[in-house]
Amino acid sequence: MKSMKNILKFDRPREKMDKNGTQALSDIELLAILLGSGIKGKDVFKVARDILRLA
């Protein structure tokens, strides 16, 4: 997935949730919102994906 800066504003998870509700988001997008940011070398979506794989 792209970094948050490279995603069009209307496609960003937080904006998507505001417009369409939580049911419109994937688990990765919901977790990315909760996490807020990634870590060095991994964007927030990669971190969210890794966490979901462990669950």
C-alpha distance matrix in Angstrom:
0.0 3.8 6.7 8.9 11.5 9.8 9.2 12.6 14.7 15.6 12.0 11.4 12.1 15.5 16.7 15.7 17.7 20.5 20.9 20.4 20.9 19.1 19.6 17.1 14.2 12.5 13.5 10.1 10.4 14.0 13.8 11.4 14.3 16.8 15.5 15.2 13.8 12.5 14.9 16.0 13.7 10.8 8.6 9.4 6.5 7.5 11.0 10.9 9.8 12.6 15.0 14.7 15.5 18.5 19.8
3.8 0.0 3.8 6.3 8.0 6.1 6.5 10.1 12.5 14.1 11.1 10.3 12.0 14.9 15.7 15.5 17.8 20.1 20.6 20.8 21.5 20.2 21.2 18.4 15.7 14.9 16.0 12.6 11.9 15.4 15.3 12.2 14.5 17.4 15.9 14.7 12.9 12.0 14.5 15.2 13.1 10.8 8.1 9.5 7.9 9.4 12.5 12.9 12.7 15.2 17.4 17.7 18.7 21.5 22.7
6.7 3.8 0.0 3.8 5.5 5.5 6.7 10.4 11.9 14.2 11.8 9.9 11.6 13.7 15.0 15.6 17.6 19.5 20.5 21.2 21.7 20.3 21.9 19.4 16.5 16.1 16.7 13.1 12.0 15.1 14.5 11.0 12.9 15.6 13.7 12.0 9.9 9.4 11.9 12.6 11.3 9.2 6.0 7.5 7.6 9.3 11.5 12.4 13.3 15.4 17.1 18.0 19.5 21.7 23.0
8.9 6.3 3.8 0.0 3.8 5.4 5.4 8.4 8.8 11.4 9.5 6.9 8.9 10.4 11.5 12.7 14.6 16.2 17.4 18.5 18.9 18.0 20.0 17.5 14.9 15.2 16.0 12.9 10.8 13.4 13.5 9.8 10.6 13.7 12.5 10.1 9.0 9.9 13.1 14.4 13.9 11.7 8.0 8.0 8.5 11.3 12.8 12.9 14.5 16.9 17.9 18.7 20.8 22.8 23.6
11.5 8.0 5.5 3.8 0.0 3.8 5.7 7.9 8.6 11.9 11.0 9.0 11.8 12.8 13.1 14.8 17.1 18.0 19.0 20.6 21.5 21.0 23.1 20.4 18.1 18.7 19.8 16.7 14.5 17.1 17.2 13.4 13.9 16.9 15.6 12.7 11.3 12.3 14.8 15.4 15.0 13.6 10.3 11.1 12.0 14.4 16.0 16.5 18.0 20.3 21.5 22.4 24.3 26.3 27.3
9.8 6.1 5.5 5.4 3.8 0.0 3.8 6.5 8.8 11.6 10.1 9.4 12.5 14.3 14.2 15.1 17.9 19.2 19.4 20.7 22.0 21.6 23.1 20.1 18.0 18.4 19.9 16.8 14.9 18.0 18.4 14.9 15.8 19.1 17.9 15.5 14.0 14.3 16.8 17.2 15.9 14.4 11.3 12.6 12.4 14.5 16.9 17.3 18.0 20.5 22.2 22.7 24.3 26.7 27.8
9.2 6.5 6.7 5.4 5.7 3.8 0.0 3.8 6.2 8.2 6.3 6.1 9.4 11.6 11.1 11.5 14.5 15.9 15.9 17.0 18.5 18.3 19.6 16.5 14.7 15.4 17.4 14.7 12.3 15.5 16.6 13.3 14.0 17.5 17.0 14.8 14.2 15.0 18.1 19.1 18.0 15.8 12.3 12.5 11.7 14.5 16.8 16.3 17.1 20.1 21.4 21.4 23.2 25.9 26.4
12.6 10.1 10.4 8.4 7.9 6.5 3.8 0.0 3.8 5.6 5.3 6.5 10.3 11.8 10.0 10.6 14.1 14.8 14.2 15.8 17.9 18.4 19.8 16.4 15.4 16.9 19.3 17.2 14.3 17.2 18.8 15.8 15.7 19.5 19.5 17.0 17.0 18.3 21.5 22.6 21.6 19.5 16.0 15.9 15.1 18.1 20.2 19.5 20.3 23.5 24.5 24.3 26.3 29.0 29.2
14.7 12.5 11.9 8.8 8.6 8.8 6.2 3.8 0.0 3.8 5.4 5.4 8.9 9.2 7.1 8.8 11.9 11.9 11.7 13.9 15.8 16.7 18.6 15.5 14.8 16.9 19.1 17.3 14.0 16.1 18.0 15.1 14.1 17.8 18.3 15.5 16.2 18.2 21.6 23.0 22.7 20.5 16.8 16.0 15.8 19.2 20.7 19.6 21.1 24.2 24.7 24.5 27.1 29.4 29.3
15.6 14.1 14.2 11.4 11.9 11.6 8.2 5.6 3.8 0.0 3.8 5.7 8.3 8.9 5.9 6.3 9.8 9.9 8.7 10.7 13.2 14.5 16.0 12.7 12.7 15.3 18.0 16.9 13.4 15.4 18.0 15.7 14.5 18.3 19.4 17.1 18.3 20.3 23.9 25.7 25.2 22.6 18.9 17.6 16.8 20.3 21.8 20.2 21.4 24.8 25.1 24.4 27.0 29.5 29.0
12.0 11.1 11.8 9.5 11.0 10.1 6.3 5.3 5.4 3.8 0.0 3.8 6.3 8.5 6.9 5.9 9.5 11.0 10.2 10.9 12.9 13.4 14.5 11.0 10.3 12.2 15.0 13.7 10.5 13.1 15.5 13.3 12.9 16.7 17.5 15.7 16.6 18.1 21.7 23.5 22.7 19.8 16.2 15.0 13.6 17.1 18.9 17.1 17.9 21.5 22.0 21.1 23.5 26.2 25.9
11.4 10.3 9.9 6.9 9.0 9.4 6.1 6.5 5.4 5.7 3.8 0.0 3.8 5.7 5.5 5.9 8.5 10.1 10.6 11.7 12.7 12.6 14.5 11.7 10.0 11.8 13.8 12.0 8.6 10.9 12.8 10.2 9.6 13.4 14.0 12.0 13.0 14.9 18.5 20.6 20.2 17.4 13.6 12.0 11.3 15.0 16.3 14.7 16.2 19.4 19.7 19.3 22.0 24.3 24.0
12.1 12.0 11.6 8.9 11.8 12.5 9.4 10.3 8.9 8.3 6.3 3.8 0.0 3.8 5.5 4.9 6.0 8.6 9.8 10.1 10.1 9.2 11.4 9.2 7.0 9.0 10.6 9.4 5.7 7.2 9.7 7.8 6.8 10.5 11.8 10.6 12.4 14.4 18.1 20.8 20.6 17.4 13.8 11.3 10.4 14.2 14.9 12.6 14.4 17.7 17.3 16.7 19.7 21.8 21.1
15.5 14.9 13.7 10.4 12.8 14.3 11.6 11.8 9.2 8.9 8.5 5.7 3.8 0.0 3.8 5.4 5.1 6.3 8.7 10.0 9.5 9.3 12.3 10.8 9.3 11.8 12.9 12.1 8.4 8.5 10.8 9.1 6.5 9.8 11.8 9.9 12.5 15.3 19.0 21.8 22.3 19.2 15.7 12.9 13.0 16.8 16.8 14.7 17.1 20.0 19.2 18.9 22.2 23.8 22.9
16.7 15.7 15.0 11.5 13.1 14.2 11.1 10.0 7.1 5.9 6.9 5.5 5.5 3.8 0.0 3.8 5.4 5.1 6.2 8.5 9.4 10.6 13.1 10.9 10.5 13.6 15.5 14.8 11.0 11.6 14.3 12.6 10.3 13.6 15.5 13.4 15.6 18.3 22.0 24.4 24.7 21.8 18.1 15.8 15.6 19.4 19.9 17.9 19.9 23.1 22.5 22.0 25.1 27.1 26.1
15.7 15.5 15.6 12.7 14.8 15.1 11.5 10.6 8.8 6.3 5.9 5.9 4.9 5.4 3.8 0.0 3.8 5.5 5.2 5.8 7.2 8.3 10.0 7.4 7.4 10.8 13.3 13.2 9.6 10.4 13.7 12.5 10.8 14.2 16.3 14.9 17.1 19.2 23.0 25.6 25.4 22.2 18.6 16.3 15.2 18.9 19.7 17.2 18.6 22.1 21.7 20.5 23.5 25.8 24.6
17.7 17.8 17.6 14.6 17.1 17.9 14.5 14.1 11.9 9.8 9.5 8.5 6.0 5.1 5.4 3.8 0.0 3.8 5.4 5.3 4.5 5.2 8.0 6.8 6.8 10.3 12.1 12.8 9.3 8.7 12.2 11.9 9.6 12.3 15.0 14.2 17.0 19.4 23.1 26.1 26.3 22.9 19.5 16.6 15.8 19.5 19.6 16.7 18.6 21.8 20.7 19.5 22.9 24.7 23.1
20.5 20.1 19.5 16.2 18.0 19.2 15.9 14.8 11.9 9.9 11.0 10.1 8.6 6.3 5.1 5.5 3.8 0.0 3.8 5.9 5.9 8.1 10.9 9.9 10.6 14.2 15.8 16.4 12.8 12.0 15.3 14.7 11.7 14.3 17.1 15.6 18.6 21.5 25.2 28.0 28.5 25.4 21.8 19.1 18.7 22.5 22.5 19.9 22.0 25.2 24.0 23.0 26.5 28.1 26.5
20.9 20.6 20.5 17.4 19.0 19.4 15.9 14.2 11.7 8.7 10.2 10.6 9.8 8.7 6.2 5.2 5.4 3.8 0.0 3.8 6.1 9.2 10.9 9.1 10.9 14.6 17.0 17.7 14.2 14.1 17.6 16.9 14.5 17.4 20.0 18.6 21.2 23.8 27.6 30.2 30.3 27.2 23.6 21.1 20.2 24.0 24.5 21.8 23.4 26.8 26.0 24.7 27.9 29.9 28.4
20.4 20.8 21.2 18.5 20.6 20.7 17.0 15.8 13.9 10.7 10.9 11.7 10.1 10.0 8.5 5.8 5.3 5.9 3.8 0.0 3.8 6.9 7.5 5.9 8.5 12.2 14.9 16.2 13.1 12.8 16.6 16.6 14.7 17.3 20.1 19.4 22.0 24.2 28.0 30.8 30.6 27.2 23.8 21.2 19.8 23.4 23.9 20.9 22.1 25.6 24.6 22.8 26.0 28.1 26.3
20.9 21.5 21.7 18.9 21.5 22.0 18.5 17.9 15.8 13.2 12.9 12.7 10.1 9.5 9.4 7.2 4.5 5.9 6.1 3.8 0.0 3.8 5.5 5.9 7.7 11.3 13.1 14.9 12.0 10.7 14.4 15.1 12.9 14.9 18.1 17.8 20.8 23.1 26.8 29.9 30.1 26.6 23.3 20.3 19.1 22.6 22.6 19.4 20.9 24.1 22.7 20.9 24.3 26.0 23.9
19.1 20.2 20.3 18.0 21.0 21.6 18.3 18.4 16.7 14.5 13.4 12.6 9.2 9.3 10.6 8.3 5.2 8.1 9.2 6.9 3.8 0.0 3.8 5.3 5.5 8.5 9.6 11.8 9.4 7.6 11.2 12.5 10.7 12.3 15.5 15.9 18.8 20.8 24.4 27.7 27.8 24.2 21.2 17.9 16.6 19.9 19.7 16.2 17.7 20.8 19.2 17.3 20.7 22.3 20.1
19.6 21.2 21.9 20.0 23.1 23.1 19.6 19.8 18.6 16.0 14.5 14.5 11.4 12.3 13.1 10.0 8.0 10.9 10.9 7.5 5.5 3.8 0.0 3.8 5.5 7.9 9.6 12.4 10.8 9.6 13.1 14.7 13.7 15.2 18.2 18.9 21.5 23.1 26.6 29.8 29.5 25.8 22.9 19.9 17.9 20.9 21.1 17.5 18.2 21.4 20.0 17.5 20.6 22.5 20.2
17.1 18.4 19.4 17.5 20.4 20.1 16.5 16.4 15.5 12.7 11.0 11.7 9.2 10.8 10.9 7.4 6.8 9.9 9.1 5.9 5.9 5.3 3.8 0.0 3.8 6.9 9.9 11.7 9.5 9.7 13.3 14.0 13.3 15.6 18.1 18.3 20.5 22.0 25.6 28.5 28.0 24.3 21.3 18.6 16.4 19.6 20.4 17.0 17.5 21.1 20.3 18.0 20.8 23.2 21.4
14.2 15.7 16.5 14.9 18.1 18.0 14.7 15.4 14.8 12.7 10.3 10.0 7.0 9.3 10.5 7.4 6.8 10.6 10.9 8.5 7.7 5.5 5.5 3.8 0.0 3.8 6.6 8.0 5.8 6.3 9.7 10.4 10.2 12.5 14.7 15.2 17.2 18.4 22.0 24.9 24.4 20.7 17.8 15.0 12.8 15.9 16.6 13.2 13.8 17.4 16.6 14.5 17.5 19.9 18.3
12.5 14.9 16.1 15.2 18.7 18.4 15.4 16.9 16.9 15.3 12.2 11.8 9.0 11.8 13.6 10.8 10.3 14.2 14.6 12.2 11.3 8.5 7.9 6.9 3.8 0.0 3.8 5.3 5.2 6.3 8.7 9.8 10.9 12.7 14.3 15.4 16.9 17.4 20.7 23.5 22.7 18.9 16.5 13.8 11.1 13.6 14.4 10.9 10.8 14.3 13.8 11.4 14.0 16.6 15.3
13.5 16.0 16.7 16.0 19.8 19.9 17.4 19.3 19.1 18.0 15.0 13.8 10.6 12.9 15.5 13.3 12.1 15.8 17.0 14.9 13.1 9.6 9.6 9.9 6.6 3.8 0.0 3.8 5.5 5.1 6.1 8.5 10.0 10.7 12.2 14.1 15.6 15.9 18.9 22.1 21.5 17.7 15.7 12.7 10.4 12.4 12.3 8.5 8.8 11.8 10.6 8.1 11.2 13.4 11.7
10.1 12.6 13.1 12.9 16.7 16.8 14.7 17.2 17.3 16.9 13.7 12.0 9.4 12.1 14.8 13.2 12.8 16.4 17.7 16.2 14.9 11.8 12.4 11.7 8.0 5.3 3.8 0.0 3.8 5.5 5.2 6.0 8.7 9.9 10.3 11.9 12.7 12.6 15.6 18.6 17.8 14.0 12.0 9.2 6.6 8.8 9.1 5.6 6.0 9.4 9.1 7.5 10.4 12.8 12.2
10.4 11.9 12.0 10.8 14.5 14.9 12.3 14.3 14.0 13.4 10.5 8.6 5.7 8.4 11.0 9.6 9.3 12.8 14.2 13.1 12.0 9.4 10.8 9.5 5.8 5.2 5.5 3.8 0.0 3.8 5.5 5.0 6.3 8.8 9.8 10.4 11.8 12.7 16.2 19.2 18.7 15.0 12.2 9.2 7.3 10.6 11.0 7.9 9.3 12.7 12.2 11.1 14.1 16.3 15.6
14.0 15.4 15.1 13.4 17.1 18.0 15.5 17.2 16.1 15.4 13.1 10.9 7.2 8.5 11.6 10.4 8.7 12.0 14.1 12.8 10.7 7.6 9.6 9.7 6.3 6.3 5.1 5.5 3.8 0.0 3.8 5.4 5.2 6.5 8.8 10.1 12.4 13.8 17.2 20.6 20.7 17.0 14.4 10.9 9.9 12.9 12.2 8.8 10.9 13.7 12.1 11.0 14.6 16.1 14.7
13.8 15.3 14.5 13.5 17.2 18.4 16.6 18.8 18.0 18.0 15.5 12.8 9.7 10.8 14.3 13.7 12.2 15.3 17.6 16.6 14.4 11.2 13.1 13.3 9.7 8.7 6.1 5.2 5.5 3.8 0.0 3.8 5.3 5.0 6.1 8.5 10.3 11.2 14.2 17.7 18.1 14.5 12.4 8.8 8.3 10.6 9.1 5.8 8.6 10.7 8.8 8.6 12.3 13.2 12.2
11.4 12.2 11.0 9.8 13.4 14.9 13.3 15.8 15.1 15.7 13.3 10.2 7.8 9.1 12.6 12.5 11.9 14.7 16.9 16.6 15.1 12.5 14.7 14.0 10.4 9.8 8.5 6.0 5.0 5.4 3.8 0.0 3.8 5.4 5.0 5.9 7.3 8.4 11.9 15.2 15.5 12.0 9.4 5.7 5.9 8.9 8.0 5.7 8.9 11.2 10.3 10.8 14.0 15.3 15.0
14.3 14.5 12.9 10.6 13.9 15.8 14.0 15.7 14.1 14.5 12.9 9.6 6.8 6.5 10.3 10.8 9.6 11.7 14.5 14.7 12.9 10.7 13.7 13.3 10.2 10.9 10.0 8.7 6.3 5.2 5.3 3.8 0.0 3.8 5.5 5.2 8.2 10.7 14.2 17.5 18.4 15.1 12.2 8.6 9.4 12.7 11.5 9.3 12.5 14.8 13.4 13.8 17.2 18.2 17.5
16.8 17.4 15.6 13.7 16.9 19.1 17.5 19.5 17.8 18.3 16.7 13.4 10.5 9.8 13.6 14.2 12.3 14.3 17.4 17.3 14.9 12.3 15.2 15.6 12.5 12.7 10.7 9.9 8.8 6.5 5.0 5.4 3.8 0.0 3.8 5.5 8.7 11.0 13.9 17.6 18.9 15.8 13.5 9.8 11.1 13.6 11.4 9.3 12.9 14.3 12.1 12.9 16.5 16.8 15.8
15.5 15.9 13.7 12.5 15.6 17.9 17.0 19.5 18.3 19.4 17.5 14.0 11.8 11.8 15.5 16.3 15.0 17.1 20.0 20.1 18.1 15.5 18.2 18.1 14.7 14.3 12.2 10.3 9.8 8.8 6.1 5.0 5.5 3.8 0.0 3.8 5.7 7.4 10.2 13.8 15.3 12.4 10.6 7.1 9.3 11.2 8.6 7.7 11.5 12.3 10.6 12.4 15.5 15.6 15.5
15.2 14.7 12.0 10.1 12.7 15.5 14.8 17.0 15.5 17.1 15.7 12.0 10.6 9.9 13.4 14.9 14.2 15.6 18.6 19.4 17.8 15.9 18.9 18.3 15.2 15.4 14.1 11.9 10.4 10.1 8.5 5.9 5.2 5.5 3.8 0.0 3.8 7.2 10.3 13.5 15.2 12.6 10.1 7.0 9.8 12.3 10.5 10.1 13.7 14.9 13.8 15.5 18.5 19.0 19.1
13.8 12.9 9.9 9.0 11.3 14.0 14.2 17.0 16.2 18.3 16.6 13.0 12.4 12.5 15.6 17.1 17.0 18.6 21.2 22.0 20.8 18.8 21.5 20.5 17.2 16.9 15.6 12.7 11.8 12.4 10.3 7.3 8.2 8.7 5.7 3.8 0.0 3.8 6.8 9.8 11.5 9.3 7.0 5.0 8.6 10.3 8.7 9.7 13.0 13.8 13.5 15.7 18.1 18.7 19.5
12.5 12.0 9.4 9.9 12.3 14.3 15.0 18.3 18.2 20.3 18.1 14.9 14.4 15.3 18.3 19.2 19.4 21.5 23.8 24.2 23.1 20.8 23.1 22.0 18.4 17.4 15.9 12.6 12.7 13.8 11.2 8.4 10.7 11.0 7.4 7.2 3.8 0.0 3.8 6.9 8.1 5.7 4.5 3.7 7.4 7.7 6.2 8.5 11.1 11.3 11.8 14.4 16.1 16.7 18.2
14.9 14.5 11.9 13.1 14.8 16.8 18.1 21.5 21.6 23.9 21.7 18.5 18.1 19.0 22.0 23.0 23.1 25.2 27.6 28.0 26.8 24.4 26.6 25.6 22.0 20.7 18.9 15.6 16.2 17.2 14.2 11.9 14.2 13.9 10.2 10.3 6.8 3.8 0.0 3.8 6.1 5.3 6.5 7.2 10.4 9.4 7.6 10.8 13.0 12.1 12.8 16.0 17.1 17.2 19.2
16.0 15.2 12.6 14.4 15.4 17.2 19.1 22.6 23.0 25.7 23.5 20.6 20.8 21.8 24.4 25.6 26.1 28.0 30.2 30.8 29.9 27.7 29.8 28.5 24.9 23.5 22.1 18.6 19.2 20.6 17.7 15.2 17.5 17.6 13.8 13.5 9.8 6.9 3.8 0.0 3.8 5.6 7.8 9.9 12.7 11.2 10.3 13.9 15.4 14.3 15.7 18.9 19.5 19.7 22.1
13.7 13.1 11.3 13.9 15.0 15.9 18.0 21.6 22.7 25.2 22.7 20.2 20.6 22.3 24.7 25.4 26.3 28.5 30.3 30.6 30.1 27.8 29.5 28.0 24.4 22.7 21.5 17.8 18.7 20.7 18.1 15.5 18.4 18.9 15.3 15.2 11.5 8.1 6.1 3.8 0.0 3.8 6.8 9.9 11.7 9.5 9.9 13.5 14.2 13.3 15.5 18.2 18.3 19.1 21.8
10.8 10.8 9.2 11.7 13.6 14.4 15.8 19.5 20.5 22.6 19.8 17.4 17.4 19.2 21.8 22.2 22.9 25.4 27.2 27.2 26.6 24.2 25.8 24.3 20.7 18.9 17.7 14.0 15.0 17.0 14.5 12.0 15.1 15.8 12.4 12.6 9.3 5.7 5.3 5.6 3.8 0.0 3.8 6.5 7.9 5.8 6.4 9.8 10.5 10.1 12.3 14.7 15.2 16.3 18.7
8.6 8.1 6.0 8.0 10.3 11.3 12.3 16.0 16.8 18.9 16.2 13.6 13.8 15.7 18.1 18.6 19.5 21.8 23.6 23.8 23.3 21.2 22.9 21.3 17.8 16.5 15.7 12.0 12.2 14.4 12.4 9.4 12.2 13.5 10.6 10.1 7.0 4.5 6.5 7.8 6.8 3.8 0.0 3.8 5.5 5.4 6.5 8.8 10.1 10.9 12.7 14.6 15.8 17.3 19.0
9.4 9.5 7.5 8.0 11.1 12.6 12.5 15.9 16.0 17.6 15.0 12.0 11.3 12.9 15.8 16.3 16.6 19.1 21.1 21.2 20.3 17.9 19.9 18.6 15.0 13.8 12.7 9.2 9.2 10.9 8.8 5.7 8.6 9.8 7.1 7.0 5.0 3.7 7.2 9.9 9.9 6.5 3.8 0.0 3.8 5.5 5.1 6.1 8.6 9.9 10.6 12.3 14.3 15.6 16.8
6.5 7.9 7.6 8.5 12.0 12.4 11.7 15.1 15.8 16.8 13.6 11.3 10.4 13.0 15.6 15.2 15.8 18.7 20.2 19.8 19.1 16.6 17.9 16.4 12.8 11.1 10.4 6.6 7.3 9.9 8.3 5.9 9.4 11.1 9.3 9.8 8.6 7.4 10.4 12.7 11.7 7.9 5.5 3.8 0.0 3.8 5.4 5.0 6.0 8.6 9.8 10.5 12.3 14.4 15.4
7.5 9.4 9.3 11.3 14.4 14.5 14.5 18.1 19.2 20.3 17.1 15.0 14.2 16.8 19.4 18.9 19.5 22.5 24.0 23.4 22.6 19.9 20.9 19.6 15.9 13.6 12.4 8.8 10.6 12.9 10.6 8.9 12.7 13.6 11.2 12.3 10.3 7.7 9.4 11.2 9.5 5.8 5.4 5.5 3.8 0.0 3.8 5.4 5.0 6.1 8.6 9.9 10.6 12.6 14.5
11.0 12.5 11.5 12.8 16.0 16.9 16.8 20.2 20.7 21.8 18.9 16.3 14.9 16.8 19.9 19.7 19.6 22.5 24.5 23.9 22.6 19.7 21.1 20.4 16.6 14.4 12.3 9.1 11.0 12.2 9.1 8.0 11.5 11.4 8.6 10.5 8.7 6.2 7.6 10.3 9.9 6.4 6.5 5.1 5.4 3.8 0.0 3.8 5.5 5.1 6.2 8.7 10.0 10.9 12.7
10.9 12.9 12.4 12.9 16.5 17.3 16.3 19.5 19.6 20.2 17.1 14.7 12.6 14.7 17.9 17.2 16.7 19.9 21.8 20.9 19.4 16.2 17.5 17.0 13.2 10.9 8.5 5.6 7.9 8.8 5.8 5.7 9.3 9.3 7.7 10.1 9.7 8.5 10.8 13.9 13.5 9.8 8.8 6.1 5.0 5.4 3.8 0.0 3.8 5.4 5.1 6.2 8.7 10.1 10.8
9.8 12.7 13.3 14.5 18.0 18.0 17.1 20.3 21.1 21.4 17.9 16.2 14.4 17.1 19.9 18.6 18.6 22.0 23.4 22.1 20.9 17.7 18.2 17.5 13.8 10.8 8.8 6.0 9.3 10.9 8.6 8.9 12.5 12.9 11.5 13.7 13.0 11.1 13.0 15.4 14.2 10.5 10.1 8.6 6.0 5.0 5.5 3.8 0.0 3.8 5.5 5.2 6.3 8.9 10.1
12.6 15.2 15.4 16.9 20.3 20.5 20.1 23.5 24.2 24.8 21.5 19.4 17.7 20.0 23.1 22.1 21.8 25.2 26.8 25.6 24.1 20.8 21.4 21.1 17.4 14.3 11.8 9.4 12.7 13.7 10.7 11.2 14.8 14.3 12.3 14.9 13.8 11.3 12.1 14.3 13.3 10.1 10.9 9.9 8.6 6.1 5.1 5.4 3.8 0.0 3.8 5.5 5.2 6.6 9.0
15.0 17.4 17.1 17.9 21.5 22.2 21.4 24.5 24.7 25.1 22.0 19.7 17.3 19.2 22.5 21.7 20.7 24.0 26.0 24.6 22.7 19.2 20.0 20.3 16.6 13.8 10.6 9.1 12.2 12.1 8.8 10.3 13.4 12.1 10.6 13.8 13.5 11.8 12.8 15.7 15.5 12.3 12.7 10.6 9.8 8.6 6.2 5.1 5.5 3.8 0.0 3.8 5.4 5.2 6.5
14.7 17.7 18.0 18.7 22.4 22.7 21.4 24.3 24.5 24.4 21.1 19.3 16.7 18.9 22.0 20.5 19.5 23.0 24.7 22.8 20.9 17.3 17.5 18.0 14.5 11.4 8.1 7.5 11.1 11.0 8.6 10.8 13.8 12.9 12.4 15.5 15.7 14.4 16.0 18.9 18.2 14.7 14.6 12.3 10.5 9.9 8.7 6.2 5.2 5.5 3.8 0.0 3.8 5.3 5.1
15.5 18.7 19.5 20.8 24.3 24.3 23.2 26.3 27.1 27.0 23.5 22.0 19.7 22.2 25.1 23.5 22.9 26.5 27.9 26.0 24.3 20.7 20.6 20.8 17.5 14.0 11.2 10.4 14.1 14.6 12.3 14.0 17.2 16.5 15.5 18.5 18.1 16.1 17.1 19.5 18.3 15.2 15.8 14.3 12.3 10.6 10.0 8.7 6.3 5.2 5.4 3.8 0.0 3.8 5.5
18.5 21.5 21.7 22.8 26.3 26.7 25.9 29.0 29.4 29.5 26.2 24.3 21.8 23.8 27.1 25.8 24.7 28.1 29.9 28.1 26.0 22.3 22.5 23.2 19.9 16.6 13.4 12.8 16.3 16.1 13.2 15.3 18.2 16.8 15.6 19.0 18.7 16.7 17.2 19.7 19.1 16.3 17.3 15.6 14.4 12.6 10.9 10.1 8.9 6.6 5.2 5.3 3.8 0.0 3.8
19.8 22.7 23.0 23.6 27.3 27.8 26.4 29.2 29.3 29.0 25.9 24.0 21.1 22.9 26.1 24.6 23.1 26.5 28.4 26.3 23.9 20.1 20.2 21.4 18.3 15.3 11.7 12.2 15.6 14.7 12.2 15.0 17.5 15.8 15.5 19.1 19.5 18.2 19.2 22.1 21.8 18.7 19.0 16.8 15.4 14.5 12.7 10.8 10.1 9.0 6.5 5.1 5.5 3.8 0.0
